[in-house]
Amino acid sequence: MTLQNTGTDHRDGTDDEPNGREKITDLETAIADYVHDGSSVAFGGMGGRDPEAAAREIVRQKKTGLTVLDDARTTLLDIMVGAGCVDEYVGSWVGTSLISQGHNIRNAVENEIPHHLQMRDVSNFGSSLMFLAGAMDVPFVPTRSMLGTDIPEHNDALEIIDDPFGSGDKLTLVPAERPDVAIIHVQRCDPLGNAQIHGNVVNDHLKARAAEHTIITCEEIVSTDEIRKTPELTRIPFYTVDAVAEVPFGSHPWHCYGRYYADLPFYREYGLRSQNREDFLEWLEEWIIPHEDYLEKIGADRLETLERMEHEINAPAEVRS
């Protein structure tokens, strides 16, 4: 499906010009400029390319009252919930996956620590549709998903209707979600905001189009000429992007396809320390630091090992004639 830009684009600056404008900034400034107390936020990736560095910066800047609109979300949501940044989550799945439960999320829902987390469930497919509707600038998208489940009983935003064309079938109407800001981590991007994704795109192309503002964090900034060599990889076009920040290892401890493997020992340590509130608060003190300091604390040798593992495990297949 090709989504077209509808009407006048909401981005500021001179994006009406054919080549747009440069949008390079740093992570701290991007978060300060576009994520405000009470904002609704969608994060890109899913179990890979997760914008972990951006989430840690949100915690570091002590943002509060956030609504996270998402599909499935792991470690970064658990950290933000435990730090008291998030009031509501709308999506299909939460946890920390692989190694541990989402202890902070569970603690917030069951025990209101640090405060109550409101949950609004949709199915995996339903979460994709809420961003599709937002991207198309329509109020809802109909689907058969979630019929026969009790999800609509617990999500007042979903509507069950009879098919208006008389088939007799029931349909679920999934309302559009239009986040205040989407934060998406990619392998590379040019200064204008043309973002290229290698591997699974998930719903990132929809989130960027549905959101009022989009922040791209990337492993590296490359020239527009370099981007044009492989235009099929440009999943997010410049006219949907407000800010571009180069953030190497911006998904750590998750993996970034083609760049580095998941840091499973780090991930396991977080899972263990997040089980206890005091241990988690000590983890925050230790790891919620500027990204450059975070990488220095992880260590160059460890990061190089993760790069080597990714290249060995996920090396591209040889092209045979």
DABEL-V659440 format. One record per residue. RES is the residue in one small letter. SS is DSSP state (A for helix, B for strand, O for the rest). PHI is phi in whole degrees, 0 to 359 (999 if undefined). OMEGA is omega in whole degrees, 0 to 359 (none if undefined). Layout:
[[RES | SS | PHI | OMEGA] [RES | SS | PHI | OMEGA]]
This chain:
[[m | O | 999 | 177] [t | O | 258 | 179] [l | O | 264 | 182] [q | O | 258 | 176] [n | O | 294 | 186] [t | O | 263 | 176] [g | O | 67 | 180] [t | O | 279 | 181] [d | O | 293 | 185] [h | O | 279 | 184] [r | O | 290 | 181] [d | O | 274 | 178] [g | O | 83 | 187] [t | O | 246 | 183] [d | O | 291 | 174] [d | O | 289 | 177] [e | O | 287 | 185] [p | O | 304 | 185] [n | O | 257 | 178] [g | O | 65 | 180] [r | O | 223 | 178] [e | O | 286 | 186] [k | O | 232 | 183] [i | B | 291 | 175] [t | B | 213 | 175] [d | O | 250 | 186] [l | A | 299 | 182] [e | A | 301 | 181] [t | A | 292 | 181] [a | A | 299 | 179] [i | A | 293 | 180] [a | A | 298 | 184] [d | A | 283 | 191] [y | A | 241 | 178] [v | O | 252 | 183] [h | O | 243 | 175] [d | O | 306 | 180] [g | O | 87 | 181] [s | O | 291 | 166] [s | B | 261 | 189] [v | B | 228 | 171] [a | B | 242 | 180] [f | B | 253 | 179] [g | O | 276 | 180] [g | O | 73 | 175] [m | O | 194 | 183] [g | O | 63 | 183] [g | O | 159 | 187] [r | O | 62 | 177] [d | O | 295 | 182] [p | O | 281 | 184] [e | A | 297 | 181] [a | A | 298 | 179] [a | A | 296 | 179] [a | A | 296 | 178] [r | A | 296 | 178] [e | A | 291 | 175] [i | A | 300 | 178] [v | A | 295 | 182] [r | A | 298 | 178] [q | O | 275 | 174] [k | O | 58 | 174] [k | O | 290 | 183] [t | O | 224 | 174] [g | O | 69 | 185] [l | B | 282 | 166] [t | B | 251 | 178] [v | B | 259 | 178] [l | B | 255 | 189] [d | O | 202 | 174] [d | O | 262 | 174] [a | B | 241 | 185] [r | B | 226 | 188] [t | O | 242 | 193] [t | A | 307 | 187] [l | A | 297 | 178] [l | A | 292 | 180] [d | A | 300 | 178] [i | A | 296 | 182] [m | A | 295 | 177] [v | A | 295 | 180] [g | A | 298 | 180] [a | O | 276 | 177] [g | O | 85 | 183] [c | O | 277 | 193] [v | B | 246 | 176] [d | B | 259 | 185] [e | B | 214 | 175] [y | B | 235 | 175] [v | B | 241 | 182] [g | B | 175 | 189] [s | O | 254 | 186] [w | B | 197 | 175] [v | B | 219 | 180] [g | O | 161 | 170] [t | O | 238 | 167] [s | O | 62 | 172] [l | O | 57 | 192] [i | O | 243 | 191] [s | O | 215 | 169] [q | O | 283 | 172] [g | O | 271 | 188] [h | A | 295 | 180] [n | A | 292 | 178] [i | A | 297 | 179] [r | A | 297 | 181] [n | A | 295 | 180] [a | A | 290 | 181] [v | A | 289 | 188] [e | A | 274 | 188] [n | A | 238 | 180] [e | O | 57 | 178] [i | O | 242 | 0] [p | O | 284 | 169] [h | O | 202 | 185] [h | O | 294 | 174] [l | O | 253 | 176] [q | B | 281 | 181] [m | B | 243 | 175] [r | B | 232 | 189] [d | B | 273 | 165] [v | O | 223 | 175] [s | O | 283 | 175] [n | A | 304 | 180] [f | A | 292 | 179] [g | A | 299 | 179] [s | A | 294 | 175] [s | A | 294 | 183] [l | A | 292 | 180] [m | A | 293 | 175] [f | A | 280 | 175] [l | A | 299 | 179] [a | A | 298 | 178] [g | A | 297 | 180] [a | A | 293 | 180] [m | A | 274 | 181] [d | O | 59 | 172] [v | O | 241 | 187] [p | O | 288 | 182] [f | B | 197 | 173] [v | B | 229 | 178] [p | B | 277 | 180] [t | B | 203 | 171] [r | O | 268 | 180] [s | O | 301 | 177] [m | O | 82 | 171] [l | O | 293 | 182] [g | O | 84 | 175] [t | O | 246 | 177] [d | O | 264 | 179] [i | A | 301 | 180] [p | A | 299 | 179] [e | A | 291 | 183] [h | A | 252 | 179] [n | O | 230 | 184] [d | O | 294 | 181] [a | O | 284 | 180] [l | O | 276 | 179] [e | B | 238 | 174] [i | B | 256 | 181] [i | B | 231 | 169] [d | B | 280 | 176] [d | O | 305 | 182] [p | O | 293 | 179] [f | O | 266 | 168] [g | O | 87 | 179] [s | O | 287 | 184] [g | O | 89 | 180] [d | O | 281 | 171] [k | B | 267 | 176] [l | B | 225 | 173] [t | B | 263 | 174] [l | B | 263 | 179] [v | B | 260 | 183] [p | B | 289 | 178] [a | O | 294 | 170] [e | O | 246 | 181] [r | O | 232 | 184] [p | O | 299 | 172] [d | O | 298 | 180] [v | B | 210 | 170] [a | B | 253 | 178] [i | B | 240 | 190] [i | B | 230 | 177] [h | B | 261 | 182] [v | B | 227 | 179] [q | B | 289 | 180] [r | B | 204 | 184] [c | B | 207 | 174] [d | O | 266 | 183] [p | O | 298 | 181] [l | O | 280 | 182] [g | O | 111 | 174] [n | O | 284 | 190] [a | B | 255 | 181] [q | B | 252 | 180] [i | O | 243 | 173] [h | O | 260 | 180] [g | O | 91 | 186] [n | O | 298 | 180] [v | O | 275 | 185] [v | O | 55 | 178] [n | O | 250 | 188] [d | A | 296 | 179] [h | A | 294 | 178] [l | A | 284 | 181] [k | A | 299 | 181] [a | A | 297 | 181] [r | A | 280 | 181] [a | A | 281 | 188] [a | O | 283 | 174] [e | O | 292 | 178] [h | B | 223 | 179] [t | B | 229 | 173] [i | B | 255 | 173] [i | B | 256 | 166] [t | B | 254 | 187] [c | B | 218 | 176] [e | B | 293 | 177] [e | B | 205 | 172] [i | B | 263 | 180] [v | O | 237 | 181] [s | O | 287 | 176] [t | A | 297 | 177] [d | A | 300 | 178] [e | A | 292 | 178] [i | A | 299 | 184] [r | A | 292 | 179] [k | O | 290 | 180] [t | O | 226 | 185] [p | A | 297 | 181] [e | A | 293 | 179] [l | A | 270 | 181] [t | B | 279 | 184] [r | B | 275 | 181] [i | B | 235 | 183] [p | O | 279 | 186] [f | A | 302 | 187] [y | A | 287 | 176] [t | A | 258 | 190] [v | O | 244 | 179] [d | O | 254 | 185] [a | B | 215 | 178] [v | B | 232 | 179] [a | B | 235 | 176] [e | B | 280 | 185] [v | O | 226 | 179] [p | O | 302 | 183] [f | O | 57 | 182] [g | O | 290 | 177] [s | O | 259 | 182] [h | O | 304 | 13] [p | O | 271 | 174] [w | O | 285 | 180] [h | O | 272 | 172] [c | B | 230 | 189] [y | O | 309 | 179] [g | O | 84 | 184] [r | O | 245 | 181] [y | B | 204 | 183] [y | O | 273 | 178] [a | O | 293 | 178] [d | O | 272 | 187] [l | A | 296 | 176] [p | A | 299 | 177] [f | A | 297 | 180] [y | A | 299 | 179] [r | A | 295 | 179] [e | A | 300 | 177] [y | A | 299 | 180] [g | A | 302 | 179] [l | A | 291 | 184] [r | A | 285 | 180] [s | O | 278 | 179] [q | O | 291 | 183] [n | O | 245 | 185] [r | A | 301 | 181] [e | A | 294 | 178] [d | A | 296 | 179] [f | A | 295 | 179] [l | A | 298 | 174] [e | A | 293 | 176] [w | A | 298 | 178] [l | A | 301 | 180] [e | A | 299 | 184] [e | A | 281 | 193] [w | A | 245 | 177] [i | O | 272 | 185] [i | O | 222 | 177] [p | O | 308 | 189] [h | A | 301 | 179] [e | A | 298 | 178] [d | A | 291 | 177] [y | A | 301 | 180] [l | A | 295 | 178] [e | A | 296 | 180] [k | A | 290 | 176] [i | A | 298 | 176] [g | O | 103 | 183] [a | A | 299 | 182] [d | A | 297 | 181] [r | A | 294 | 180] [l | A | 294 | 177] [e | A | 296 | 177] [t | A | 297 | 179] [l | A | 295 | 176] [e | A | 296 | 181] [r | A | 296 | 180] [m | A | 299 | 180] [e | A | 298 | 182] [h | A | 292 | 179] [e | A | 281 | 186] [i | A | 277 | 184] [n | O | 245 | 179] [a | O | 295 | 179] [p | O | 300 | 178] [a | O | 293 | 179] [e | O | 291 | 177] [v | O | 274 | 183] [r | O | 250 | 179] [s | O | 278 | none]]
